[in-house]
């Protein structure tokens, strides 16, 4: 198992951004809105995420954990978004490689 961190910048608020194109398997992750962001919220979800199919994080609070139980997902299936263009989302993962 390996731990990795990603900082993903949201180019246009309301348009999800793929964290990585890697197919490595992710077993659990944590994410947070960068405390220096202009906006208040960051979002994370899977391919095709929308307002009802995502997790939300308010900046300056503890990172939000997401656990996939005994399963895993491809890193390329993780997408992020934020309230404000140019904000960043920090994603920490535990993966197989």
Residue frames as qw, qx, qy, qz and C-alpha x, y, z in Angstrom:
[[0.000, 0.889, 0.459, 0.000, 0.00, 0.00, 0.00],
 [0.421, 0.116, 0.018, 0.899, 1.14, 3.51, -0.80],
 [0.037, -0.812, -0.414, 0.410, 0.00, 6.95, 0.32],
 [0.374, 0.238, 0.325, 0.835, -0.07, 9.83, -2.16],
 [0.036, 0.696, 0.372, -0.613, -1.32, 13.42, -2.18],
 [0.333, 0.429, 0.520, 0.660, -2.70, 15.50, -5.03],
 [0.057, 0.566, 0.234, -0.789, -3.50, 19.21, -5.27],
 [0.312, 0.428, 0.700, 0.478, -5.97, 19.75, -8.09],
 [0.049, 0.294, 0.058, -0.953, -6.88, 23.23, -9.31],
 [0.380, 0.615, 0.684, -0.100, -10.45, 23.80, -10.48],
 [0.291, 0.073, 0.393, 0.869, -10.18, 25.67, -13.79],
 [0.311, -0.289, -0.281, -0.861, -13.87, 26.65, -13.88],
 [0.303, 0.002, 0.708, -0.638, -16.18, 26.44, -10.86],
 [0.728, 0.282, 0.264, -0.567, -19.04, 24.06, -11.56],
 [0.782, 0.467, -0.380, -0.158, -16.99, 21.95, -14.00],
 [0.858, -0.436, 0.267, 0.048, -15.47, 18.87, -12.33],
 [0.301, 0.750, -0.588, -0.031, -11.75, 18.19, -12.86],
 [0.963, -0.017, -0.264, 0.051, -10.23, 14.71, -12.99],
 [0.545, -0.776, 0.307, 0.086, -7.59, 14.23, -10.26],
 [0.250, -0.502, 0.762, 0.323, -5.45, 11.85, -12.35],
 [0.746, 0.339, -0.352, -0.453, -5.62, 9.61, -15.41],
 [0.047, 0.375, -0.914, 0.146, -3.89, 6.79, -13.52],
 [0.755, -0.168, -0.479, -0.415, -5.67, 3.44, -13.26],
 [0.269, 0.162, -0.821, 0.476, -4.09, 2.54, -9.90],
 [0.501, -0.529, -0.658, -0.191, -6.56, 1.25, -7.35],
 [0.095, -0.425, 0.359, -0.826, -7.63, 3.50, -4.43],
 [0.423, -0.304, -0.843, 0.133, -8.90, 1.87, -1.23],
 [0.255, -0.810, -0.454, 0.271, -9.63, 4.98, 0.81],
 [0.363, 0.431, 0.068, 0.823, -9.06, 8.71, 0.59],
 [0.193, -0.714, -0.408, 0.535, -9.44, 11.98, 2.42],
 [0.337, 0.508, 0.305, 0.731, -10.03, 15.35, 0.85],
 [0.209, -0.714, -0.371, 0.555, -10.28, 18.97, 1.86],
 [0.299, 0.910, 0.153, 0.244, -10.72, 22.43, 0.45],
 [0.567, 0.203, -0.236, 0.763, -7.40, 24.27, 0.55],
 [0.294, -0.690, -0.457, 0.479, -7.65, 26.67, 3.54],
 [0.181, -0.387, 0.161, 0.889, -6.34, 29.50, 1.32],
 [0.180, 0.440, 0.743, 0.472, -9.18, 29.10, -1.22],
 [0.155, -0.114, -0.037, -0.981, -11.32, 32.14, -2.02],
 [0.646, -0.267, -0.422, -0.577, -14.48, 30.00, -1.94],
 [0.558, -0.440, 0.483, -0.511, -15.90, 28.10, 1.03],
 [0.872, -0.024, 0.436, -0.222, -16.60, 24.61, -0.34],
 [0.171, 0.439, -0.805, -0.360, -14.85, 21.87, -2.29],
 [0.878, 0.099, 0.188, -0.428, -16.50, 18.76, -3.71],
 [0.026, -0.391, 0.893, 0.222, -15.30, 15.30, -4.65],
 [0.820, 0.201, 0.308, -0.438, -17.08, 12.55, -6.50],
 [0.615, -0.034, 0.723, 0.313, -16.78, 9.87, -9.10],
 [0.112, 0.031, 0.624, 0.772, -16.95, 10.09, -12.88],
 [0.200, -0.505, -0.634, -0.550, -20.15, 11.96, -13.79],
 [0.247, -0.380, -0.626, 0.634, -20.50, 13.58, -10.36],
 [0.100, -0.618, -0.362, -0.690, -23.28, 16.08, -9.84],
 [0.247, -0.516, 0.271, -0.774, -24.85, 18.10, -7.03],
 [0.824, -0.327, 0.129, -0.445, -26.54, 15.00, -5.53],
 [0.986, 0.050, -0.098, 0.124, -23.70, 12.52, -6.13],
 [0.471, 0.554, -0.382, 0.570, -20.72, 14.10, -4.42],
 [0.602, -0.519, -0.413, 0.444, -19.14, 14.65, -1.02],
 [0.072, 0.896, 0.047, 0.436, -18.79, 18.23, 0.28],
 [0.666, -0.279, -0.321, 0.613, -16.05, 19.78, 2.41],
 [0.068, -0.983, -0.103, -0.135, -16.02, 23.22, 4.03],
 [0.538, 0.514, -0.380, 0.549, -12.58, 24.83, 4.18],
 [0.046, -0.515, 0.537, -0.666, -10.81, 25.10, 7.54],
 [0.835, -0.284, 0.245, -0.403, -12.46, 21.93, 8.88],
 [0.542, -0.349, 0.757, 0.105, -10.95, 18.46, 9.30],
 [0.231, 0.270, -0.750, -0.558, -10.38, 16.53, 6.04],
 [0.811, 0.075, 0.136, -0.565, -13.38, 14.45, 4.91],
 [0.270, -0.282, 0.910, 0.137, -12.62, 10.69, 4.82],
 [0.797, 0.270, -0.149, -0.519, -14.10, 8.41, 2.16],
 [0.345, -0.321, 0.882, -0.003, -13.67, 4.64, 2.58],
 [0.618, 0.229, -0.492, -0.569, -14.59, 2.09, -0.08],
 [0.886, -0.231, 0.262, -0.305, -14.92, -0.81, 2.37],
 [0.744, -0.210, 0.587, 0.239, -13.41, -4.01, 1.01],
 [0.670, 0.616, 0.344, 0.230, -13.50, -2.62, -2.54],
 [0.368, -0.429, 0.207, 0.799, -11.53, -0.04, -4.49],
 [0.499, 0.820, 0.247, -0.130, -11.89, 2.39, -7.37],
 [0.679, 0.322, 0.135, 0.646, -9.52, 3.58, -10.10],
 [0.292, -0.468, -0.121, 0.825, -7.79, 6.87, -9.30],
 [0.052, 0.077, 0.485, 0.870, -8.97, 8.11, -12.70],
 [0.234, -0.588, -0.725, -0.271, -12.57, 7.85, -11.45],
 [0.337, -0.637, -0.416, 0.555, -12.04, 10.59, -8.83],
 [0.216, 0.609, 0.277, 0.711, -13.14, 14.12, -9.81],
 [0.288, -0.470, -0.437, 0.711, -13.17, 17.39, -7.83],
 [0.085, 0.716, 0.359, 0.592, -14.92, 20.74, -8.06],
 [0.302, -0.301, -0.420, 0.801, -15.07, 23.95, -6.00],
 [0.101, 0.827, 0.477, -0.279, -17.27, 27.01, -5.52],
 [0.065, 0.921, -0.137, -0.359, -14.70, 29.38, -7.00],
 [0.792, 0.570, -0.102, 0.193, -12.60, 29.19, -10.17],
 [0.333, 0.688, -0.488, 0.422, -8.93, 28.72, -9.31],
 [0.635, -0.547, 0.411, -0.359, -9.53, 27.08, -5.93],
 [0.398, 0.361, -0.843, -0.012, -7.65, 23.87, -5.15],
 [0.886, -0.311, 0.015, -0.345, -8.78, 20.59, -3.65],
 [0.010, -0.553, 0.821, -0.144, -6.31, 18.47, -1.69],
 [0.937, -0.025, -0.157, -0.311, -6.80, 14.70, -2.08],
 [0.175, -0.534, 0.814, -0.149, -4.91, 12.09, -0.04],
 [0.885, 0.099, -0.257, -0.376, -5.18, 8.46, -1.11],
 [0.517, -0.371, 0.771, -0.007, -4.16, 4.96, -0.05],
 [0.751, 0.479, -0.240, -0.386, -3.54, 2.91, -3.19],
 [0.982, -0.041, 0.171, 0.073, -2.04, -0.36, -4.40],
 [0.770, 0.210, 0.091, 0.596, 0.99, 1.17, -6.17]]
